[in-house]
Amino acid sequence: MRVARVNLVKSTALICITVCISDVIVLLLSGCYYPGYRQLERTMSSLGASESPVSEFISAWWIFIGIVFIFFGIIFRKAFGGNHKNVRLASLLLILYGLGEGIGSGVFKADRIAGKMTDSFVMHDIAGGIGVIAALILPLIMKEVIIEGNKPGFTLLSRIIFTIGFITMLLFTIHFSSDENNFIVFYKGLWQRLFMLNLYVYFIVISAIMYHKNI
């Protein structure tokens, strides 16, 4: 029983690392199949919109990623002990990220009709927003979970990840000007991708710690 549990935890950690790296590659390559799509200017949601030539593939991919992170959140709780409140909360945040940024973003397309947001677009934003907030809060909770073995470096990393995440989220969500030539508005795709890369670095580190954890 213990061997099976250890193998499950290690396999889940490796799957999470693989998915994080794969997602960056998949989104980058998918943008190449969308004529006129500019990675640094347009959001990732545009790739999943109905008008996108890779819409169905990206939607399915996001749903798959969501399922992976939900599973990761469940196994994370088993690996770190589900009786601790911070472990339970961290697990919940991981699951919410998978539900929101993964499944929610995949099911609801960011479509516009005549320049106006559709109901699907609104649901896409709400689901994604829940996932983003969960991901942003995660480092504040996770640094209280992974404290064994005197890992002061992880606490520092968690603070850095939270700070970078907060800044890039603000740059992506707050439009200081309606002028599309404004630097911050113009490169909203860049801020979103920096938020994602920052988060994925954190997920990979957590997965590596989880892989080497004694259970």
Beta strands, then each sheet from edge to edge (+ up, - down):
strand 1: 112-113
strand 2: 116-117
sheet 1: 1+ 2-
end
